[in-house]
Amino acid sequence: MIEIYTDGAASGNPGPGGYGVILRSGAHYKELSGGFRMTTNNRMELLAVIVGLASIKKPGTQVTIYSDSKYVVDSVEKKWVFGWVKTGFKDKKNKDLWMRFLTVYKLHDVKFIWIKGHNSHPENERCDELAVAASKQKSTLEIDTPFEIERNKSTLL
């Protein structure tokens, strides 16, 4: 059994953003984070989940994901994302990340639990710290290429 805590942040939304992840299993504890020069909060919330799931090496692992993102939790728990697949994600944002999510999600036995953000939940607060700190590391910010391409297409139209 692995517990994954996640959070995402974006300053300006869109703007510089980051994600934070905590993985915990028994005595094992690991923190992960990363930042992007231009992205959105929802993308970072979803990417945090993807990174957490992708870091699990053993397929079929029981995983509980704790997230303060209603966007992510409701999309999976209410099975909206599976309907979006059937429509080819027509008029839905973040298709690239949802496709990545579905690839790693199906490898494990995953359940989601929504937790209220900024409510003194220690792991959620730590994930927020990781995400915000990653978003401020100007020298190491990655490019969220799918987002920037899509954003540039819409501004050219």
Backbone bond lengths (Angstrom), bond angles and torsions (degrees), N, CA, C in turn:
res aa  C-N    CA-C-N  psi(-1)  N-CA   C-N-CA  omega(-1)  CA-C   N-CA-C  phi
1 M - - - 1.458 - - 1.524 108.95 -
2 I 1.324 115.82 129.19 1.460 121.35 177.95 1.521 108.67 -123.60
3 E 1.326 115.88 136.26 1.452 121.82 172.77 1.519 107.63 -103.65
4 I 1.341 115.18 133.67 1.460 120.99 176.82 1.526 107.61 -122.40
5 Y 1.315 115.00 127.63 1.461 122.03 175.31 1.525 106.45 -110.70
6 T 1.327 117.04 137.53 1.461 119.82 -175.30 1.527 111.64 -137.90
7 D 1.317 114.22 155.39 1.460 120.34 169.97 1.519 108.42 -158.74
8 G 1.321 114.51 154.95 1.451 121.61 177.00 1.509 109.24 -133.62
9 A 1.328 115.46 157.27 1.460 120.21 -179.36 1.520 109.15 -148.48
10 A 1.316 115.80 147.95 1.459 121.74 171.63 1.514 108.20 -146.37
11 S 1.305 116.16 131.19 1.459 121.37 179.80 1.523 108.25 -96.45
12 G 1.313 115.57 109.35 1.456 121.07 -177.12 1.512 111.83 107.40
13 N 1.279 117.75 -32.21 1.469 125.91 173.61 1.538 113.50 40.90
14 P 1.313 121.92 72.73 1.463 124.15 11.96 1.528 112.79 -83.41
15 G 1.315 112.22 155.56 1.450 121.68 178.57 1.511 108.53 175.08
16 P 1.328 117.36 -167.74 1.456 119.53 175.67 1.532 109.43 -59.64
17 G 1.320 115.97 137.86 1.462 118.83 -177.53 1.507 112.31 -144.46
18 G 1.326 114.58 170.02 1.455 119.78 179.37 1.510 111.11 -158.77
19 Y 1.315 114.56 168.49 1.458 121.24 177.04 1.519 108.83 -129.75
20 G 1.328 115.29 154.62 1.451 122.23 175.18 1.517 109.31 -134.98
21 V 1.319 115.57 140.18 1.468 121.79 -176.65 1.523 108.97 -138.42
22 I 1.319 115.47 137.79 1.462 121.82 169.58 1.520 107.16 -121.23
23 L 1.328 115.93 130.15 1.460 121.84 172.89 1.522 107.21 -112.29
24 R 1.325 115.62 133.98 1.456 119.85 -179.42 1.528 109.77 -139.62
25 S 1.318 114.67 130.79 1.458 121.27 175.35 1.525 107.31 -146.96
26 G 1.317 115.45 107.79 1.460 119.08 -176.07 1.515 110.09 58.81
27 A 1.333 116.39 -125.17 1.461 121.29 -179.36 1.526 112.26 -83.76
28 H 1.312 117.22 -7.73 1.471 120.76 -178.69 1.526 110.60 -83.14
29 Y 1.326 115.27 136.30 1.462 122.18 -176.34 1.522 107.72 -145.64
30 K 1.335 116.27 132.69 1.458 120.36 -179.91 1.522 109.57 -144.47
31 E 1.332 116.60 139.13 1.457 122.64 176.36 1.525 108.91 -113.40
32 L 1.337 115.88 140.12 1.460 122.49 177.87 1.522 108.07 -133.69
33 S 1.321 116.70 147.89 1.457 120.17 175.94 1.521 109.64 -159.44
34 G 1.326 114.85 162.44 1.453 120.98 177.02 1.506 109.14 -164.34
35 G 1.327 116.08 156.75 1.454 120.42 -177.79 1.513 112.64 -131.01
36 F 1.334 115.44 155.39 1.463 123.02 -177.69 1.521 109.37 -133.98
37 R 1.335 115.68 146.49 1.467 119.82 -174.56 1.526 113.01 -73.63
38 M 1.348 118.05 -28.46 1.467 121.30 -179.12 1.526 108.01 -150.86
39 T 1.326 115.02 116.46 1.460 119.89 -176.93 1.523 108.62 -163.49
40 T 1.327 116.45 -169.68 1.466 120.58 177.35 1.526 110.21 -126.32
41 N 1.312 114.80 163.36 1.452 120.52 177.89 1.533 111.22 -60.61
42 N 1.335 117.12 -45.64 1.471 119.18 -178.96 1.519 111.82 -61.36
43 R 1.329 117.13 -38.83 1.464 119.48 178.23 1.527 110.65 -63.33
44 M 1.312 117.11 -41.14 1.461 120.21 -178.95 1.522 111.55 -70.59
45 E 1.336 117.29 -36.51 1.472 120.50 175.71 1.534 109.86 -60.14
46 L 1.318 116.24 -45.57 1.464 121.46 -179.32 1.524 111.19 -70.13
47 L 1.329 117.52 -41.60 1.460 120.31 179.87 1.522 111.28 -63.41
48 A 1.320 117.66 -35.07 1.470 120.33 177.19 1.529 110.64 -58.79
49 V 1.315 116.75 -43.09 1.467 121.16 178.42 1.526 109.92 -64.39
50 I 1.324 116.60 -44.81 1.472 120.95 -179.72 1.525 110.67 -59.75
51 V 1.327 116.45 -48.33 1.466 120.75 -179.01 1.528 110.45 -60.96
52 G 1.322 116.46 -43.16 1.463 120.04 178.60 1.520 112.10 -60.43
53 L 1.322 116.71 -49.78 1.473 120.49 -179.66 1.528 111.35 -65.08
54 A 1.321 117.34 -39.48 1.465 121.10 -177.82 1.521 112.17 -67.52
55 S 1.324 117.12 -21.17 1.464 119.60 -178.72 1.532 112.78 -82.64
56 I 1.320 117.12 -7.40 1.474 120.75 179.03 1.523 108.51 -83.28
57 K 1.316 115.47 122.73 1.462 120.55 -173.10 1.531 114.46 -83.83
58 K 1.327 117.74 -28.72 1.459 121.08 -174.14 1.532 110.79 -97.59
59 P 1.343 117.75 113.38 1.476 119.79 177.32 1.528 111.46 -61.30
60 G 1.315 115.85 150.03 1.462 121.45 177.81 1.517 113.95 83.58
61 T 1.306 117.09 8.66 1.460 121.29 -179.47 1.526 110.41 -69.65
62 Q 1.317 116.14 140.47 1.468 121.00 172.93 1.521 108.08 -77.60
63 V 1.342 115.71 124.83 1.458 121.48 -175.09 1.521 109.23 -130.70
64 T 1.319 115.66 133.49 1.456 121.16 170.14 1.520 107.07 -114.57
65 I 1.331 115.42 123.87 1.456 121.41 179.82 1.520 108.69 -106.21
66 Y 1.325 115.20 127.37 1.458 122.49 177.00 1.527 107.41 -106.56
67 S 1.315 116.34 121.50 1.453 121.02 -177.42 1.520 109.96 -140.96
68 D 1.328 115.69 147.80 1.469 119.48 174.69 1.528 111.18 -96.16
69 S 1.335 116.60 9.99 1.464 121.29 -178.88 1.524 111.36 -94.74
70 K 1.327 115.74 107.36 1.466 119.38 174.61 1.526 109.73 -62.98
71 Y 1.338 116.73 -34.59 1.464 121.94 178.26 1.533 110.28 -53.44
72 V 1.317 117.12 -49.98 1.466 121.07 -177.26 1.524 110.66 -76.12
73 V 1.321 117.13 -51.99 1.468 120.54 -174.97 1.526 111.20 -60.65
74 D 1.317 118.00 -49.73 1.467 120.22 -179.06 1.523 111.85 -65.69
75 S 1.319 117.52 -38.17 1.466 120.14 -179.75 1.519 112.14 -59.44
76 V 1.330 116.83 -33.90 1.467 120.48 -179.95 1.521 111.12 -90.29
77 E 1.316 116.75 -53.20 1.467 120.41 -174.93 1.530 112.75 -64.65
78 K 1.316 117.59 -32.78 1.467 121.12 177.13 1.526 111.78 -91.18
79 K 1.328 114.84 4.73 1.474 124.08 173.56 1.530 114.10 64.18
80 W 1.328 117.17 22.27 1.462 120.00 178.58 1.517 111.31 -62.64
81 V 1.355 116.12 -41.92 1.465 119.83 -175.46 1.528 111.98 -60.01
82 F 1.317 117.70 -30.51 1.460 120.50 -179.41 1.529 110.61 -72.86
83 G 1.322 116.58 -30.78 1.464 120.94 172.24 1.519 111.31 -70.58
84 W 1.336 116.34 -36.82 1.467 119.97 178.36 1.523 111.14 -63.47
85 V 1.325 116.16 -34.51 1.467 120.13 177.87 1.527 109.23 -60.50
86 K 1.327 115.97 -44.72 1.472 120.96 -177.95 1.521 112.17 -63.09
87 T 1.340 117.64 -27.84 1.468 120.80 179.84 1.529 111.81 -99.30
88 G 1.335 116.55 9.02 1.455 120.11 -179.10 1.521 112.68 67.12
89 F 1.322 116.33 25.92 1.465 122.90 -179.74 1.529 111.77 61.24
90 K 1.320 115.88 31.28 1.472 120.73 -179.67 1.527 110.00 -55.80
91 D 1.312 115.64 125.23 1.465 124.08 178.78 1.533 113.74 62.38
92 K 1.314 117.84 21.13 1.465 121.42 177.85 1.519 109.65 -109.74
93 K 1.309 116.13 142.74 1.456 121.69 177.77 1.526 110.05 -85.84
94 N 1.306 114.68 159.17 1.463 123.23 171.49 1.526 114.32 68.49
95 K 1.329 116.52 29.72 1.466 120.60 179.83 1.520 111.13 -52.99
96 D 1.346 117.25 -43.42 1.468 120.48 -178.36 1.525 111.72 -57.02
97 L 1.333 116.72 -42.98 1.459 119.36 -179.66 1.521 112.24 -74.65
98 W 1.323 117.38 -36.86 1.463 119.15 178.23 1.529 110.38 -63.79
99 M 1.326 117.66 -36.50 1.465 120.32 177.63 1.534 110.06 -66.36
100 R 1.330 116.73 -41.77 1.470 120.13 175.70 1.528 110.32 -62.34
101 F 1.327 116.41 -42.76 1.458 121.06 179.26 1.529 110.67 -57.89
102 L 1.328 116.52 -49.64 1.465 120.35 -176.64 1.525 111.79 -60.62
103 T 1.323 116.59 -33.25 1.468 120.55 178.85 1.523 111.40 -64.05
104 V 1.328 117.97 -45.21 1.468 120.01 -178.56 1.527 112.10 -83.49
105 Y 1.306 117.22 -29.45 1.472 122.21 179.58 1.520 111.26 -60.47
106 K 1.316 116.30 -43.23 1.469 119.92 -175.95 1.529 113.14 -70.66
107 L 1.314 117.89 -10.57 1.460 121.16 179.34 1.521 113.30 -80.21
108 H 1.337 116.60 -14.58 1.461 120.40 -172.71 1.526 111.25 -133.05
109 D 1.318 115.52 171.06 1.461 122.93 174.53 1.530 106.30 -97.95
110 V 1.335 116.19 96.50 1.461 121.85 -167.95 1.523 111.77 -110.61
111 K 1.329 114.83 136.57 1.462 119.62 168.39 1.521 107.73 -131.59
112 F 1.323 114.90 150.65 1.453 122.06 -178.21 1.521 110.65 -111.41
113 I 1.304 114.94 143.95 1.457 121.52 172.22 1.525 107.34 -129.96
114 W 1.333 115.74 124.12 1.453 120.37 177.34 1.513 108.98 -83.38
115 I 1.334 114.71 134.73 1.458 120.40 175.05 1.526 108.17 -124.81
116 K 1.295 116.37 146.43 1.466 120.91 -179.84 1.529 109.09 -70.14
117 G 1.325 115.92 127.78 1.456 120.98 -179.97 1.516 112.34 -73.39
118 H 1.320 115.69 154.78 1.463 123.14 176.92 1.528 111.30 51.20
119 N 1.324 113.81 45.69 1.460 121.09 -176.24 1.526 110.81 -126.94
120 S 1.329 116.02 31.39 1.468 122.85 177.43 1.526 113.56 64.00
121 H 1.331 117.64 24.74 1.462 120.49 173.00 1.531 106.12 -81.55
122 P 1.343 119.26 116.05 1.468 121.42 -169.89 1.536 114.27 -54.76
123 E 1.319 117.51 -47.78 1.467 119.31 -178.17 1.526 111.71 -69.23
124 N 1.331 117.35 -38.36 1.458 120.19 178.05 1.525 110.37 -65.43
125 E 1.319 116.76 -41.46 1.464 120.48 178.20 1.530 110.53 -63.20
126 R 1.328 117.01 -40.40 1.470 120.34 179.39 1.532 109.96 -66.26
127 C 1.326 117.56 -42.39 1.468 120.43 177.99 1.524 110.71 -61.38
128 D 1.320 116.90 -39.00 1.462 120.85 176.52 1.525 110.33 -62.07
129 E 1.325 116.93 -44.04 1.467 120.61 177.47 1.525 111.00 -59.40
130 L 1.333 116.54 -44.58 1.464 121.12 179.26 1.529 111.16 -61.75
131 A 1.337 115.75 -44.67 1.469 120.61 -177.59 1.525 110.99 -65.17
132 V 1.311 117.07 -46.12 1.468 120.87 -178.85 1.533 110.02 -65.60
133 A 1.331 117.01 -43.66 1.464 120.33 179.53 1.536 110.35 -61.97
134 A 1.322 117.34 -42.10 1.466 120.69 179.57 1.519 110.94 -63.38
135 S 1.320 116.99 -36.57 1.465 120.67 -178.80 1.527 112.42 -69.48
136 K 1.315 116.64 -17.94 1.474 121.10 -177.22 1.524 113.36 -99.71
137 Q 1.316 117.77 1.17 1.466 121.89 179.91 1.524 109.97 -84.31
138 K 1.313 116.52 73.25 1.467 122.27 -171.53 1.524 113.77 -51.85
139 S 1.312 118.34 -36.05 1.468 120.38 -176.05 1.526 113.26 -74.71
140 T 1.333 117.52 -17.08 1.466 119.42 -176.85 1.528 113.80 -120.27
141 L 1.332 117.71 12.52 1.460 119.56 -178.42 1.522 110.44 -68.74
142 E 1.322 115.37 131.79 1.450 121.53 177.89 1.530 109.99 -83.31
143 I 1.323 115.41 170.14 1.458 120.74 175.53 1.521 108.22 -100.86
144 D 1.321 116.84 124.07 1.465 122.84 175.02 1.533 105.80 -83.45
145 T 1.328 114.92 77.05 1.458 121.95 -170.25 1.526 113.96 -53.49
146 P 1.341 120.49 -51.09 1.470 118.64 -179.90 1.528 112.85 -57.67
147 F 1.325 116.88 -39.63 1.463 120.16 179.65 1.523 110.75 -66.14
148 E 1.335 116.38 -46.89 1.463 119.33 -176.94 1.530 111.71 -66.55
149 I 1.327 117.60 -37.47 1.467 120.18 176.81 1.519 110.18 -62.81
150 E 1.329 116.66 -48.35 1.472 121.40 -179.69 1.529 110.61 -62.40
151 R 1.298 116.36 -42.25 1.472 121.08 -179.46 1.532 109.99 -64.32
152 N 1.330 116.97 -42.85 1.458 120.15 179.64 1.529 111.74 -67.13
153 K 1.334 117.21 -35.98 1.479 120.08 177.02 1.521 110.06 -61.12
154 S 1.338 116.26 -44.13 1.471 119.05 -175.74 1.524 111.46 -70.64
155 T 1.336 118.22 -27.81 1.465 119.09 178.73 1.532 111.93 -79.98
156 L 1.341 116.55 -19.39 1.459 120.30 178.53 1.521 112.29 -83.28
157 L 1.316 116.71 -20.15 1.476 119.76 -176.23 1.505 112.05 -77.26
